[in-house]
Amino acid sequence: MRLLLFGSGAFGVPTFAALHAAHEVVALAGPPDRPAGRKRVLTPAPAVAWAREAGVEPWRSENVNDPAFVARAADAGVDASVVIAFGQKLGPPLLAAMGRLSVNLHGSLLPAWRGAAPVQRSVMAGEAVTGVSVIALAERMDAGAVYEQAELAVQPHETAGEVHDRLAALGPAAVLAVLARLEDGTLAPWEQDASAATHAAKLRKADGTTAFDAPPAAVAARINGLNPWPGCRVAVRGPAGEEAGFLLLRRAEPGGDRVDGEPPAAGTVDEEGRVAAAGGIVRLLEVQVPGRGVIPLAGFRRGGGLPRGSVLHAVEA
């Protein structure tokens, strides 16, 4: 089939590559290059970079609903279109020009986590199972009929970045299966239960911290869900109450219930580097001093970091 792809982020790249291998990809619609890094060098979005490397023509546009772009899409005469991590809402005139079927690959088991940050929010919520959904494009964001879903088990120590990449790897089989059903006339979509929908709000830099007054599983899930961005930044007080700078918590897992003696104040570090939370402890696995590399907690403590009696607390935006 002749396909038109729409994408910006890295989430869609494995699926786009599979579609390019199995079908005729006419073009990939993506954003213009943006300044990135400290030197503000113009850099293509990950999906656009893939298109260039794969020999797929990139159609870059700030507004794909512009009449000129819509006309270009209509002239391409595609059979179907696939939209993944694109970042622009597609209007009715464009949808009408995108072939017999237009689908979106979304990083959750819809109707759970409709919105901009489904992977991060599902990890932050501590969900043990997540997945991907292939859905019809609809007027309401992420509310279209579902054509296919695939599940993924999440481990308690996995970060949002790791779950993102594993979910992206589920995309090719799911989208190819839907296109195969389009070809043989066996599509059987089902409607989402809107009453069960949850919202995956876009993360802000101000979200990047945590308190320790929640249960260990909730604290660890938040830390992992904020990795890689915006990261979980906490302030550190030394055993004598002195301010000891800031630390990024990069990976954690719940450490179980505390059974020895009177529970310490939330955020207090014990002799093994475990952190007190509500009703139990959190095991920090990886940390990062701002401006330096990520290091296992054991190595950080061998260098004198987080001695017993230190206290971690949330920072204000």
C-alpha positions in Angstrom: 0.0 0.0 0.0 1.0 3.6 -0.5 1.4 5.3 2.9 1.8 8.8 4.2 3.5 9.0 7.6 3.3 11.8 10.2 5.8 11.9 13.0 8.2 13.9 15.1 9.5 12.0 18.2 11.6 8.8 18.4 8.6 6.7 19.5 7.4 6.2 15.9 10.8 5.4 14.3 10.7 1.5 14.7 7.2 1.4 13.3 8.1 3.8 10.4 11.1 1.6 9.5 8.9 -1.5 9.5 6.3 0.2 7.3 9.0 1.4 4.9 10.2 -2.2 4.5 6.8 -3.6 3.9 4.9 -0.9 2.0 5.5 2.1 -0.3 6.1 5.1 1.9 5.4 8.3 -0.1 6.7 10.7 2.5 7.0 11.6 6.2 5.4 14.8 7.4 7.4 16.3 10.2 8.3 19.6 11.8 11.1 21.9 10.6 14.5 21.6 12.1 14.8 23.2 15.6 17.7 24.7 17.5 19.0 22.2 20.1 21.7 22.0 22.7 23.8 24.7 24.3 25.0 25.9 20.9 21.5 26.0 19.5 22.4 24.0 16.4 19.5 23.4 14.0 18.6 19.7 14.5 16.0 17.5 12.8 13.3 15.8 14.9 14.1 12.0 15.4 11.4 10.9 12.9 12.7 13.4 10.2 16.3 12.2 10.8 15.2 8.7 10.2 13.4 9.7 7.0 16.5 11.3 5.6 18.6 8.3 6.4 16.1 5.9 5.0 15.6 7.8 1.8 12.1 8.8 2.6 11.1 12.3 1.5 10.4 14.6 4.5 7.6 17.0 4.1 8.3 19.6 6.8 5.6 21.9 7.9 4.7 24.1 10.9 1.1 23.6 10.1 -0.1 20.6 8.2 -3.6 21.9 8.0 -2.4 24.7 5.7 -4.4 24.4 2.4 -1.2 23.9 0.4 -0.1 21.0 2.5 -3.6 19.4 2.4 -3.5 19.7 -1.4 -0.1 18.0 -1.5 -1.4 15.2 0.6 -4.4 14.7 -1.6 -2.3 14.7 -4.7 -0.2 11.9 -3.3 -3.1 9.5 -3.6 -2.2 7.3 -0.6 -4.1 4.3 0.6 -3.6 5.0 4.3 -1.8 7.2 6.8 0.0 6.5 10.1 0.5 9.2 12.7 2.9 8.7 15.7 4.1 11.2 18.2 3.5 14.0 15.8 2.4 17.0 18.0 -0.1 18.7 15.6 -3.8 18.2 15.5 -5.0 17.1 12.1 -8.2 18.9 10.8 -11.0 17.3 8.8 -9.8 18.5 5.3 -6.4 16.9 5.9 -8.0 13.7 7.3 -10.1 13.4 4.1 -6.9 13.5 2.0 -5.1 10.8 4.0 -6.5 7.7 2.3 -9.0 5.0 3.3 -7.7 4.7 6.8 -5.8 7.1 9.2 -4.5 5.6 12.4 -2.5 6.7 15.4 -0.1 4.6 17.5 -0.5 5.7 21.2 1.7 4.7 24.1 -1.0 3.3 26.5 -3.9 0.9 26.7 -6.6 3.3 25.9 -8.8 4.7 27.3 -6.2 4.9 30.0 -3.8 7.8 29.7 -5.2 9.9 26.9 -2.9 12.9 26.3 0.7 14.0 25.8 2.6 11.9 28.4 1.0 8.4 28.5 4.3 6.5 29.1 5.5 8.8 31.9 2.2 9.0 33.6 1.6 5.2 33.6 5.0 4.6 35.1 4.5 7.4 37.7 1.2 5.7 38.6 3.0 2.5 39.3 1.0 0.4 36.8 2.3 -3.1 36.4 0.9 -3.4 32.8 0.8 -0.9 30.1 0.9 -1.2 26.3 0.2 0.4 22.9 -3.1 1.1 21.1 -3.7 1.6 17.3 -6.7 3.9 17.0 -8.6 5.9 14.5 -8.0 9.6 14.4 -10.9 11.4 16.0 -12.0 15.0 16.7 -11.3 14.4 20.4 -7.7 13.6 21.3 -7.0 9.9 21.6 -10.7 9.1 21.7 -10.9 7.2 18.4 -12.1 3.6 17.9 -9.4 1.0 18.7 -8.1 -1.4 16.0 -5.4 -3.2 18.0 -3.7 -3.3 21.4 -0.5 -5.0 22.7 0.4 -5.3 26.4 3.7 -4.9 28.2 4.6 -5.9 31.8 6.5 -3.1 33.7 9.1 -3.9 36.3 9.2 -1.9 39.6 12.6 -0.4 38.8 12.0 0.5 35.1 12.2 4.1 34.1 9.9 5.9 31.7 12.7 6.0 29.1 13.1 2.3 29.2 9.4 1.6 29.0 9.1 4.1 26.1 11.6 2.2 24.1 10.0 -1.2 24.8 6.6 0.2 23.9 8.0 1.6 20.7 9.2 -1.9 19.8 5.6 -3.2 20.0 4.4 -0.7 17.4 5.5 -2.4 14.2 3.6 -5.6 14.7 0.5 -3.8 15.9 0.3 -1.3 13.0 1.2 -3.8 10.3 -1.6 -6.1 11.6 -4.1 -3.3 11.2 -3.0 -2.5 7.7 -3.2 -6.2 6.8 -6.8 -6.2 8.0 -7.5 -3.1 5.9 -6.2 -4.9 2.8 -8.3 -8.1 3.4 -11.4 -6.3 4.6 -11.4 -7.7 8.2 -11.0 -4.5 10.2 -13.1 -4.8 13.4 -12.6 -1.7 15.6 -14.2 -1.3 19.0 -15.2 1.9 20.8 -13.4 3.2 23.9 -15.2 3.4 27.2 -15.0 7.1 27.8 -16.1 6.7 31.4 -12.8 4.8 32.1 -10.6 7.4 30.5 -7.7 8.9 32.4 -5.6 12.0 31.4 -1.9 12.0 30.8 -1.0 15.7 31.3 2.2 16.9 29.7 5.1 17.0 32.2 6.5 20.3 33.2 9.9 21.0 34.6 8.2 21.9 37.9 7.0 18.3 38.2 10.6 17.1 38.6 10.8 16.4 42.3 9.3 14.2 45.0 8.4 14.2 48.7 8.9 11.0 50.7 5.6 11.2 52.7 3.9 8.7 50.3 4.2 4.9 50.4 7.5 3.5 49.0 5.9 2.1 45.8 4.4 5.5 45.0 7.7 7.3 45.6 9.8 4.9 43.6 7.3 5.0 40.7 7.4 8.8 40.6 11.2 8.8 40.5 11.3 6.2 37.7 8.5 8.0 35.8 10.4 11.3 35.8 13.5 9.7 34.1 14.7 10.9 31.7 12.9 14.2 31.8 12.5 16.3 33.8 14.3 14.2 36.3 13.6 14.0 40.0 15.5 16.7 41.8 15.7 16.8 45.6 17.5 18.9 48.1 19.9 17.3 50.5 20.5 18.1 54.2 23.5 16.6 55.9 23.3 14.7 59.2 24.0 17.9 61.1 21.2 19.7 59.4 23.5 21.6 57.0 22.3 22.2 53.4 24.3 19.8 51.1 23.1 20.8 47.6 20.9 19.0 45.2 20.7 15.5 43.8 18.9 13.9 40.9 17.3 10.5 41.7 17.4 8.5 38.6 16.2 5.0 39.5 14.5 3.5 42.6 12.5 0.6 43.8 10.2 0.0 46.8 12.3 -1.5 49.6 9.5 -3.0 51.7 8.2 -2.3 55.2 10.4 -0.9 57.9 10.5 -3.2 60.9 13.3 -2.0 63.1 12.4 0.5 65.8 10.7 3.9 65.7 10.1 5.1 62.1 12.4 8.0 61.2 11.2 11.2 59.5 10.2 10.9 55.9 13.3 11.3 53.6 15.8 10.2 56.2 18.7 8.1 54.9 19.7 5.0 56.9 23.1 3.2 57.2 22.4 1.3 53.9 21.4 4.4 51.9 17.7 3.5 52.1 15.3 6.4 52.4 12.3 6.5 54.8 8.9 6.9 53.2 5.4 6.5 54.6 5.2 3.0 56.1 8.4 1.7 54.6 11.6 2.4 52.7 12.7 3.3 49.2 15.9 1.9 47.7 17.7 4.4 45.5 19.5 2.5 42.7 21.0 5.3 40.6 21.6 9.0 41.3 23.2 11.9 39.6 24.9 15.1 40.9 23.7 17.9 38.6 26.2 18.4 35.8 27.8 14.9 36.2 27.0 11.4 35.1 24.6 8.9 36.5 26.1 6.6 39.1 24.9 3.6 41.1 24.0 4.6 44.6 26.7 2.3 46.1 29.4 4.1 44.2 28.1 7.5 45.2 28.1 6.5 48.8 31.6 5.1 48.6 32.6 8.6 47.6 31.0 10.0 50.7 27.6 10.9 49.3 24.4 10.5 51.4 25.8 9.4 54.8 23.5 8.0 57.4 21.2 10.7 58.8 21.0 12.8 55.6 17.5 13.9 54.7 16.1 14.3 51.2 13.2 16.7 50.6 11.3 18.0 47.6 12.3 21.3 46.0 9.9 24.0 45.0 9.5 25.0 41.4 
